[in-house]
Amino acid sequence: MKLNKLEIQELYAFTRKHYVVYYDLQTELVDHLANDIEAMWEEQPQLSFEDAKTKAFKKFGIFGFMEPIEQKQKAMNKRYMRYLWTELKKWFALPQIVITITMFLAFYLAFTTDYAIYFVFGFYILIAVWSGYKGVHLKRQFKKRKEVSDKKWMLEEMIFRQASGSSFFLILQLHNVFNISDGFSDNNYIVLSVASIFTFLVLISYISLELLPGKAEELINETYPEFSL
């Protein structure tokens, strides 16, 4: 026996009822439940759909779909970080490395002047404000995407929402910036380190807040080719 379309839709509703909000994970769980139910029907044809569904769900344990949700989140986070790392590596190869070196030298020269502390705070505030602005913009963009599609994809949410958290992280680190900026311009090693950190910070912010959201459709299709978004 095979499940009909109505029963498949009931399984989707069942996953949503149990707090699975992402369509990609819903589909994986529905496929798993459907295969399990059909296997039961091979041995017990008289078993009702509801009873078979209950038995299939009990196999997930007392926490239900919580473990599959956590596993999926870990998998998508690794994929997101891989995309981030792939884009970052491009900035250390030609031709982008020219921009990276130029940016590093600009930070280094600025931080060796008598006005180093002002440059540190100025650059940091500039990056934090820009990240905050982009974070708000991405949230609005994500909301508009949800108005077009009634499906929610885990990777899509990471691309548009996880990146926006960077602005809050930057603000929380302001006290650390104040601590390292006090008289550091006389120590060449510290200046090199701070210039490297600022260069890395700019690259990560640009990639996560600008490049990856711009490639969202491409990355989502690459991750979920079976859905042909």
Secondary structure, DSSP 8 states (H G I E B T S, - for coil): ----HHHHHHHHHHHHHTT---HHHHHHHHHHHHHHHHHHHHH-TT--HHHHHHHHHHTT-TTTTHHHHHHHHHHHHHHHHHHHHHHHHHTTSTTHHHHHHHHHHHHHHHHTSTTHHHHHHHHHHHHHHHHHHHHHHHHHHHHHHHHH-S---HHHHIIIIIGGGHHHHHHHTHHHHHHHHTTGGG-HHHHHHHHHHHHHHHHHHHIIIIIHHHTHHHHHHHH-GGG--
